[in-house]
Amino acid sequence: MRNFLLAVVYLLVVVPAGFVARLVRDPLDRAVRPEQDSYWHYTPVGRAAVTGSVTR
């Protein structure tokens, strides 16, 4: 019974929230922009050192 209720809550809350989120914005940023030279997202210099995400 608990699994059924969890499935119902998931289908009534999480799935519609995902659809609304996709309607509002594109999570993968797949928009075509012909005026741009490149679609790369560059990381600012020194960001890894500031966040500590890269260690040796």
Helices and strands as residue ranges (DSSP letters): H 2-9, I 10-14, H 15-24, H 47-51
